[in-house]
Amino acid sequence: MDENGVRVGVIQVAAPAGQIMGGQGDSGGPMFKKVTGGVQARGILISADTTAGAP
């Protein structure tokens, strides 16, 4: 994906059924992954699939 001439990697993630990962106003927030011994920073939230719906 290119953003203003800068190539950025996109990681697509999905929440477990019935759970919400992000919502309106969360853009720009940090994304982390739980790993053995702690967490790893993965990037920032840039958009959400608004067609998925909420539980």
MARTOR-752627 format. One record per residue (C-alpha): residue in three letters; x, y, z. Coordinates in steps of 0.2 Angstrom, whole numbers, plus 2048, in hexadecimal, padded with zeros to 3 digits. Layout:
% residues N
ALAXYZ ...
% end
This chain:
% residues 55
MET800800800 ASP8078117FC GLU802820807 ASN808831800 GLY8178287F7 VAL81C81E806 ARG81B80C805 VAL813804815 GLY80F7F2819 VAL7FE7EE81E ILE7F97E082A GLN7E77DA82A VAL7E17D483B ALA7D07CD841 ALA7C97CC852 PRO7C27BC859 ALA7B07B9856 GLY7A67C5861 GLN7B47D0866 ILE7B87E2860 MET7CA7E785C GLY7C87FA858 GLY7BA806855 GLN7B7818850 GLY7C4824857 ASP7D1816858 SER7DB81B849 GLY7ED81F84C GLY7ED81485B PRO7FB80785E MET7F97F5859 PHE8027E7864 LYS8047D4863 LYS8057CA873 VAL8147BF872 THR81D7B487E GLY8257BF88C GLY81B7CF887 VAL8157D8878 GLN81B7DE867 ALA8177EF85F ARG80F7EB84E GLY80A7FC847 ILE7FB808848 LEU7E9806844 ILE7E480E834 SER7D3808830 ALA7C67FB834 ASP7B97F082B THR7A97F982F THR79F7EB827 ALA7A47DF834 GLY7977E5841 ALA7987E5854 PRO7927D785F 
% end
